């Protein structure tokens, strides 16, 4: 009854706004305010309910790419293979401008920017457990602020990245307060309402004169010395920002903050029993994710040399585009940074690089096929290939690796009673450690 009444009330308000103003542009900001206000006035969710207990296992499919086991990390064949693969990938990425034209290089640069936004969504959804369906709204706000800084104020691109990122972080925290208070899929609702409000109202020069319109008059400069004019220079700048984002994300994941985010995602009640401040931690995740997405938005508008004022699905910051970014993260793997990058390449770049007869593989049918074959996404598939290679090495060297044996029982390994006792002792020792992350992985 409450859902029906709310739907009826929203419909009446929408029709009243259109009738009074004669335009539907005012509907989206008003609806956003209504949604946020209703969530702020709603009673906070009871963390002691049975529903909360049932939500503990909902993120178990968000598999991360775990590090190489300690027992195999120092082996020359493993180390040399890892170095060779990293070297080939680095060589391929660094030499792209040499054999791609400007049009193809432009797509590669845009793919890197989309990958940065996808990583911000991995942090927020895959690690913190809050679904965001309007992540590009943070990128749009950051891009608008960054464009204003460089085009109207004439400041350096570095300040545009910082100020645009801060604007996205503040907006993410404001949006995240009702989500952290009410829980559940609240963030998905608020971000989905935010996306059209930003597109139709906040970035509309008709309502806000500070938003730059038209093509950019000047090329950006970095640190007052580096001119960003050619596609090659912008490609390497995007590549550097992507590398910094990956390093920051991995750094957060290895710290206490990253472990706490995973613990809150898996079981908030258990995390609170360790004295963790849930609200402060979740708002920190919102701020970091919004900052990363907004810096990517700054890069995107300077890459395009304009802020698109088009209305509808063709706008790069539309709600439809945000849903595509969420699909990228799902295809890549919700909690996998390499998966997010692979998802951006597959979903975004391949629709331009593939032959026309194969482009359907990057659309709905192809994405469904990937999820049927790889339920954990491309990142999980990459991890399975690597773990298969490591199991082969362990079998050939007769090395017992408890973490690999826990994933898949290998009948070809003749485990003696002494080896079985050693494995049991190692697992027991790991369980006794205080780190929440290790305990959660063992329970899985």
C-alpha positions in Angstrom: 0.0 0.0 0.0 2.8 2.4 0.8 4.6 1.7 -2.5 1.3 2.3 -4.4 0.7 5.5 -2.5 4.3 6.7 -3.1 4.1 5.9 -6.8 0.8 7.7 -7.1 2.1 10.7 -5.3 5.2 11.0 -7.4 3.1 10.7 -10.6 0.8 13.5 -9.4 3.8 15.8 -8.5 5.4 15.1 -11.9 2.2 16.0 -13.8 1.7 19.1 -11.7 5.3 20.3 -12.4 4.8 19.8 -16.2 1.4 21.5 -16.1 2.6 24.5 -14.2 5.9 25.0 -16.1 5.2 23.5 -19.4 8.6 21.7 -19.4 9.8 18.5 -17.9 13.3 19.8 -17.1 12.2 20.7 -13.6 10.9 17.3 -12.9 14.3 15.7 -12.4 15.8 18.0 -9.7 12.4 18.0 -7.8 12.2 14.2 -7.9 15.8 14.0 -6.6 15.0 16.3 -3.7 11.9 14.3 -2.9 13.9 11.0 -3.0 16.7 12.3 -0.8 14.3 14.0 1.6 12.1 10.8 2.0 15.2 8.7 2.7 16.5 11.2 5.3 13.1 11.2 7.1 12.8 7.5 6.9 13.5 5.4 10.0 17.1 4.1 10.0 17.4 0.4 9.4 17.7 -1.9 12.4 21.1 -3.6 12.2 19.9 -6.3 14.6 17.2 -7.6 12.3 17.1 -11.0 10.7 17.1 -9.3 7.3 20.5 -8.0 8.1 21.7 -11.5 8.9 20.5 -12.7 5.6 22.5 -10.0 3.7 25.8 -11.3 5.0 26.3 -13.7 2.1 25.0 -11.5 -0.7 28.5 -10.3 -1.8 30.2 -13.7 -1.7 30.3 -13.7 -5.5 32.4 -10.5 -5.5 35.7 -12.4 -5.9 39.0 -10.6 -5.8 42.2 -11.6 -7.6 44.3 -12.9 -4.7 48.1 -12.6 -4.6 50.3 -15.4 -5.7 50.7 -17.9 -2.7 53.9 -17.4 -0.7 55.0 -21.0 -1.4 55.2 -20.3 -5.1 56.1 -16.7 -5.3 59.9 -17.1 -5.1 60.1 -19.9 -7.7 62.1 -18.7 -10.8 59.5 -20.0 -13.3 56.7 -18.1 -11.5 58.7 -15.0 -11.1 60.0 -15.0 -14.6 56.6 -15.7 -16.1 55.1 -12.8 -14.1 57.8 -10.4 -15.3 57.5 -11.5 -18.9 53.7 -11.0 -18.9 53.9 -7.6 -17.2 56.6 -6.6 -19.7 54.6 -7.6 -22.7 51.5 -5.7 -21.4 53.6 -2.6 -20.7 55.3 -2.8 -24.1 51.9 -3.1 -25.8 50.4 -0.2 -23.9 53.4 2.1 -24.3 53.7 1.5 -28.0 50.1 2.0 -28.9 50.6 5.6 -30.2 53.2 4.3 -32.7 50.8 2.1 -34.6 47.4 3.6 -34.0 46.0 6.7 -35.8 44.6 9.7 -33.9 41.0 8.4 -34.2 41.8 5.0 -32.7 44.1 6.6 -30.1 41.3 8.8 -29.0 39.2 5.7 -28.3 42.1 4.2 -26.4 42.3 7.3 -24.2 38.6 7.3 -23.6 38.8 3.7 -22.6 41.5 4.5 -20.0 39.2 7.2 -18.6 36.3 4.8 -18.4 38.5 2.3 -16.6 39.3 4.9 -14.0 35.6 5.4 -13.4 35.1 1.6 -13.2 37.8 1.4 -10.6 36.0 4.0 -8.5 32.9 1.8 -8.8 34.8 -1.3 -7.7 35.8 0.5 -4.5 32.3 1.7 -3.8 30.3 -1.3 -4.9 32.7 -4.3 -5.0 34.4 -3.4 -1.7 32.1 -1.2 0.3 29.0 -3.0 -0.9 26.9 0.0 -2.0 25.4 -0.2 -5.5 25.8 3.0 -7.5 23.8 3.4 -10.7 24.8 7.0 -11.4 28.5 7.0 -11.0 28.9 9.3 -14.0 27.1 12.0 -12.2 30.1 12.5 -10.0 32.3 12.5 -13.1 30.0 15.2 -14.7 30.2 17.5 -11.7 34.0 17.1 -11.5 34.3 17.7 -15.2 32.2 20.9 -15.0 34.3 22.2 -12.1 37.5 21.3 -13.8 36.4 23.0 -17.1 35.5 26.1 -15.2 38.9 26.2 -13.5 40.9 25.9 -16.7 38.7 27.8 -19.2 37.2 30.6 -17.1 39.9 31.1 -14.5 42.9 30.0 -16.6 44.4 27.8 -13.9 46.6 24.7 -14.3 45.1 21.3 -15.1 46.5 20.0 -11.8 44.3 22.4 -9.8 41.4 21.4 -12.1 41.9 17.7 -11.2 42.2 18.5 -7.5 39.2 20.8 -7.2 37.1 18.7 -9.6 37.9 15.7 -7.5 37.0 17.5 -4.3 33.7 18.5 -5.7 32.9 14.9 -6.6 33.9 13.8 -3.2 31.7 16.3 -1.4 28.7 15.4 -3.6 29.3 11.7 -3.0 29.4 12.2 0.8 26.2 14.3 0.6 24.5 11.5 -1.4 26.0 8.8 0.8 24.6 10.1 4.1 21.0 8.8 3.4 22.5 5.6 1.9 24.6 5.0 5.0 21.7 5.8 7.3 19.0 3.7 5.5 21.2 0.9 4.1 20.1 -1.6 1.5 19.9 -0.3 -2.1 19.4 3.3 -1.0 22.5 4.5 -2.8 21.3 2.9 -6.1 18.1 4.9 -5.8 19.7 8.2 -5.0 22.4 7.9 -7.6 19.9 6.9 -10.2 17.8 10.0 -9.4 21.0 12.1 -9.3 22.1 11.3 -12.8 19.2 13.0 -14.7 19.1 15.8 -12.2 22.8 16.6 -12.9 22.3 16.2 -16.7 19.1 18.2 -17.1 19.6 20.8 -14.4 23.0 21.1 -12.8 25.0 21.1 -16.1 22.4 23.1 -18.0 23.8 26.6 -18.7 20.2 27.8 -18.8 20.1 27.5 -15.0 23.8 27.9 -14.1 25.9 30.4 -16.0 29.2 29.1 -14.6 29.1 25.9 -16.6 31.3 26.4 -19.7 29.5 25.9 -23.0 30.8 25.3 -26.5 34.3 24.2 -27.4 37.3 24.9 -25.1 39.3 27.9 -26.2 42.7 26.8 -24.8 44.5 23.6 -24.4 45.3 22.6 -20.8 48.8 22.7 -19.3 50.1 20.5 -16.5 52.4 22.0 -13.8 52.7 25.1 -16.0 55.2 23.3 -18.3 53.7 20.3 -20.0 51.3 21.3 -22.8 48.6 18.8 -23.5 47.7 19.3 -27.1 48.2 16.1 -29.2 46.3 12.9 -28.8 49.6 11.2 -27.8 50.3 13.5 -24.9 46.7 13.1 -23.6 47.0 9.3 -24.0 50.1 9.2 -21.8 48.6 11.6 -19.3 45.5 9.4 -19.0 47.8 6.3 -18.7 49.7 8.0 -15.9 46.5 8.9 -14.0 45.2 5.3 -14.5 48.4 3.9 -13.1 48.2 6.3 -10.1 44.5 5.3 -9.5 45.4 1.5 -9.6 48.3 2.1 -7.1 46.0 4.1 -4.8 43.2 1.5 -5.0 45.6 -1.4 -4.2 47.1 0.7 -1.5 43.7 1.2 0.1 42.9 -2.4 -0.2 46.0 -3.5 1.6 45.4 -1.1 4.5 43.1 -1.4 7.5 40.6 0.8 5.6 40.3 -1.8 2.8 39.9 -4.7 5.2 37.3 -2.8 7.1 35.3 -2.1 3.9 35.3 -5.8 3.1 34.3 -6.6 6.6 31.4 -4.1 6.5 30.3 -5.5 3.2 30.3 -9.1 4.5 28.9 -8.6 8.0 28.3 -5.1 9.4 27.3 -6.4 12.8 30.4 -8.4 13.2 32.5 -5.4 12.1 30.8 -3.2 14.6 31.7 -5.7 17.4 35.4 -4.9 16.6 34.7 -1.2 17.4 34.5 0.0 13.8 32.7 3.2 13.1 30.4 2.2 10.3 29.2 5.6 9.2 32.6 7.2 9.1 34.1 4.3 7.1 31.3 4.2 4.6 31.4 8.0 4.1 35.2 7.7 3.5 34.5 5.1 0.8 31.9 7.4 -0.8 34.4 10.3 -0.7 37.3 8.3 -2.2 35.1 6.8 -4.9 33.6 10.2 -5.8 37.0 11.8 -5.9 38.4 9.2 -8.4 35.3 9.4 -10.6 35.4 13.2 -10.6 39.0 13.3 -11.6 38.2 11.0 -14.5 35.4 13.5 -15.5 37.9 16.3 -15.5 40.1 14.3 -17.9 37.1 13.4 -20.1 35.8 16.9 -20.7 39.4 18.2 -21.5 39.8 15.2 -23.7 36.6 16.0 -25.6 37.4 19.8 -25.4 33.8 20.4 -24.5 31.0 19.6 -22.0 28.3 18.0 -24.0 25.0 19.9 -23.6 22.9 17.2 -25.4 20.0 15.8 -23.6 19.2 12.0 -23.6 21.1 8.8 -24.0 23.7 10.3 -26.4 25.1 12.4 -23.6 28.2 10.7 -22.1 27.0 11.6 -18.6 23.5 10.3 -19.0 21.8 7.7 -16.8 22.0 5.2 -19.6 25.8 5.7 -19.7 26.0 5.2 -16.0 24.2 1.9 -16.3 26.7 0.9 -19.0 29.6 1.7 -16.6 27.9 -0.5 -14.0 27.6 -3.3 -16.6 31.4 -2.9 -17.2 32.1 -3.5 -13.6 29.8 -6.5 -13.4 31.3 -8.1 -16.5 34.8 -7.5 -15.2 34.1 -8.6 -11.7 32.6 -6.5 -8.9 35.7 -6.6 -6.6 38.5 -7.0 -9.2 40.6 -4.1 -10.4 42.1 -6.0 -13.3 38.5 -7.1 -14.1 37.3 -3.5 -14.2 40.0 -2.7 -16.8 39.2 -5.7 -18.9 35.5 -4.9 -18.7 36.2 -1.3 -19.9 38.3 -2.7 -22.8 35.7 -5.3 -23.7 32.5 -3.3 -23.4 33.7 0.1 -24.4 36.7 -0.2 -26.7 35.7 -3.4 -28.5 32.5 -1.8 -29.9 34.8 0.4 -31.9 37.7 -1.9 -32.7 35.6 -5.1 -33.5 34.4 -5.8 -37.0 30.7 -4.9 -37.5 29.6 -8.5 -37.6 31.2 -9.2 -34.2 30.1 -6.0 -32.4 27.1 -7.8 -30.9 29.6 -9.6 -28.5 30.0 -6.2 -26.7 26.3 -5.7 -26.3 23.6 -7.4 -24.2 23.8 -10.9 -25.8 27.6 -11.0 -25.6 27.6 -9.8 -22.0 25.0 -12.4 -21.0 27.2 -15.1 -22.6 30.2 -14.0 -20.6 28.2 -14.1 -17.3 26.9 -17.6 -18.2 30.4 -18.9 -18.8 32.2 -16.8 -16.1 29.7 -15.9 -13.3 32.5 -14.1 -11.5 33.4 -11.9 -14.5 36.5 -11.5 -16.6 38.6 -10.9 -13.5 37.6 -14.3 -12.0 38.3 -16.0 -15.4 41.8 -14.4 -15.4 42.3 -15.6 -11.8 41.2 -19.1 -12.8 43.7 -19.3 -15.6 46.5 -18.1 -13.3 45.6 -20.5 -10.5 45.5 -23.3 -13.0 49.0 -22.5 -14.0 50.1 -22.3 -10.4 48.4 -25.7 -9.6 50.3 -27.2 -12.5 53.6 -25.8 -11.1 52.8 -27.0 -7.6 51.9 -30.5 -8.9 55.2 -30.8 -10.9 57.3 -29.5 -7.9 55.2 -31.6 -5.4 54.6 -28.4 -3.3 51.6 -28.3 -1.0 49.7 -25.0 -1.4 46.8 -24.8 1.1 45.1 -21.8 -0.6 45.0 -23.6 -4.0 43.9 -26.9 -2.4 41.0 -25.0 -0.7 39.8 -23.8 -4.1 39.9 -27.1 -5.9 40.7 -30.6 -4.6 43.5 -32.1 -6.7 43.4 -35.9 -6.6 46.8 -36.2 -8.3 48.5 -34.9 -5.2 49.1 -37.7 -2.8 48.9 -35.9 0.5 50.5 -37.8 3.3 49.2 -37.7 6.9 52.1 -35.5 7.8 51.3 -33.1 5.0 47.6 -33.1 5.9 48.6 -32.2 9.5 50.8 -29.4 8.3 47.9 -28.0 6.2 45.5 -28.2 9.2 48.0 -26.4 11.4 48.5 -23.6 8.8 44.8 -23.1 8.5 44.3 -23.1 12.3 47.1 -20.6 12.6 45.5 -18.3 10.0 42.1 -18.5 11.8 43.7 -17.3 15.0 45.0 -14.2 13.4 43.2 -11.0 14.2 42.8 -9.7 10.6 39.2 -9.6 9.6 40.1 -10.2 5.9 41.9 -13.5 6.5 39.1 -14.8 8.7 36.5 -13.9 6.1 38.4 -15.6 3.3 38.8 -18.8 5.3 35.1 -18.8 6.1 34.4 -18.6 2.4 
